[in-house]
Amino acid sequence: MVAIILLFLLPALTASVPMYHDDNVVYAIPQLMAMARSVQTGRIGLWDSNTFAGGLPHYANEETPIYYLPVVPFLLLADLDDLVQSSYVIFILPYVLHIIWASVGAYLFGRLVLRLHPTGCAMVGLLYGLKLRRYVRAYPRRK
């Protein structure tokens, strides 16, 4: 199941398909870079000075990824001098690991709660992890 998910996300993992568009470029990546900068320096940044001309509260925003603890190690590992590497480490890798984690959780839910056959559990994990609605905007169509 995890191998199929990784195969499906291979274009994102190899950076052969652009994944940065719309909100990712103007909101998510600058916000993640600001969070990584504050976490790496050991301070609590109250405002994100890189997004919306500094008018975005950093820690008062309930949608901030800093409250999602599995992201913190990626924020610590990012090389903020290299934009490509840091956006890959703080954006793509946590996204892929989140999908794998959700799929494994769906598999375990099917196995332990619903008491399905392992093949059925694998299908539940794949269907949950590879929801096509999630990827519709990942590859914008050029006219």
N, C-alpha and C positions, 0 to 999 in steps of 0.2 A: 504494500500500500504506500509506504513512504517512498519507495523507488519510483512508483508511477507519478506521485506528486512532484518529486524532484525532476523527473523527466518532463512533466508538463511545464514546470517553472524554469527549465533549462535556459530559454532565451533571456530571462531576467537575470539568472545567475551568471551567465557568460557575458552579459551586457551587450548582446547582439541586437537587442531591440530596445529602443529608447523608452524608458519607463518614467521619465520626468516630463510632465506636462501639466498644464492648468494649475491646480492648487498645490501640487507637489513642488513646483518651481518657486512660486511666489509665497507660499505659506509653510508647508510642511518641512522642507529641507532647511530653510533659514531658521525656523523655530528649533529644529533638532540640532542645528549647528550651535545656536545660542545656548541651548541646554547643555550640549557637550562641553562647550567652552566654560560654562559656570561649574559643571560637575568636575571637570579636570583641574580647575583652579581651586576647588574646595570652597567656593562661596555660593551663597544662595542668590541668584539673580532674580530680582523681583519683576523686572521688565525685560521684554525682548526688544532690544534696540534695533534689530535687523528687520523686523516685520512691521509693516504699516507705520513707518516713520517713528518707531519707538512707542507707539500708542497701544501696544498689546500687553496686558498683564501676563507675566510669565507663570507664576505659581497660583494666581487666583483663577486661572482658566481651568475649568473642570475637564476639558478635553486635552490638556497637556499630557504628553506621553511620559513625563517624569514620574507620574503616579503609577505607571505600569512598570513594576520592578524588573521584569525580565529585560527591559530596554537599557537599564543602567550600565551593565557591563559593556554594551556596545558603545555607549556614550563615552565611557572611559577609554576604550580602545581606538577611537577614531583619531586619525591624524588630520587635524584641522587645517594644516598647511596644504594638504592635497585634497582639492575639492572632489575629484572623482572617487578617490579611495574613501574619503569620509562619508560622502553621500551613499556609497555602496554599503559601508559598514553600519551606518545609523539608519538607513532607510530600507534597503533591499534585504539584507540578512535577517533583521528582526521580523520583517514581513513574511519571509519564507518560513522561518522557524515558528512563527505564530500559526501559519496555516498547517504545518506538520503537527504542532501541539494540539490544535483544534481537531484535526483528523484522528489523532490517537485518542483524544478524549471522547470523540464520537464512537470510535471503535470500542473503547472500554464501556461506554454507556450501553451500547448494543449488547455487549457480552455479559456485563454484570447486572444490569438493570432489566433489559428486555430479554435476556437469556437467548439470544439468537445464535445460530450456527456461526463459526468463525468466518465462513465465506460471506454470510449476510452482514456480519459486523464489518468486514473489509469494505463491502459495498456502501454501508452507512458512512464509514469514515471517508471513502472516496467522494461520495456525493456531497457530504458536508464540506469537505476541504476544497473540492474543485467546483464550487458553485459558479456556474458560468456568468451569472449576473455580476459577480465580483470582477471579472476580467473583461467585460464589454468595453470599458473605457481605457483599458491598458494598451490597446493597440489602435490608436485613432486612424480613421479612414481618410486618406488623402483624395481630394477631388481633382 
